Amino acid sequence: MPNLPKLDILVIAPHPDDAELGMGGAILKFKAQDKKVGVLDLTSGEPTPHGSLGLRAAETAKATDILGLDWRENLGLPNRSLQATLEAREKLAGVIRQQRPRWLFAPYWVDAHPDHTAATELVDAARFWAKLSKTDMPAEPFHPERIYNYYCVHLKMNPQPAFILDISDEWEQKLAAIAAYESQFITGRPTNPSFLDQLRDEAAYWGKSIGTKYGEPFACREPLGLSSMSELV
């Protein structure tokens, strides 16, 4: 991946569509603040019951346009058997060193989907490796300030997030980005309620908990620091 742009935010997703599901609203907020945002999908996400490599690529391109991403690529790791191997760690660390994002976003570390938990383990390790000297990895050593974790889980759970982001203004555009993955979330899915209806209800639940219409929850393994209380809702 030559000539990678320098990013403020790098979202790392196990599969195409996870970034949209977990933090599409946050991405749109970052873009409205003129932040440079990229998404690195670790796998193609295929095979799936109603998808194909070509269809998933077209859906990903559509969602990318809706979000207005500055950069999106696929690391080409194996779907359904993603592992935090040394080879995968080096590939991801190389991308981090070249793009030099301030913040990384990864899936929440508790999940039933093995690809998701492997992705989080991989991001943690690659962040550390990205700062190593005397290696064959590209670019200069770099260590992102923070990893935040978005929720895109396959467990029926009631998480206790570190914070909830108000995405009331971004909800409709986030929903459009998710709906771009028609093969995953519309084709062959129940319609009453639909998957998209359930997502809306979840976003409304998180919004209600902070007194807004819609919200997105996030976790972080490290303490959060505030320079002022003025942005709290």
Disulfide bonds with the S-S distance in Angstrom:
none
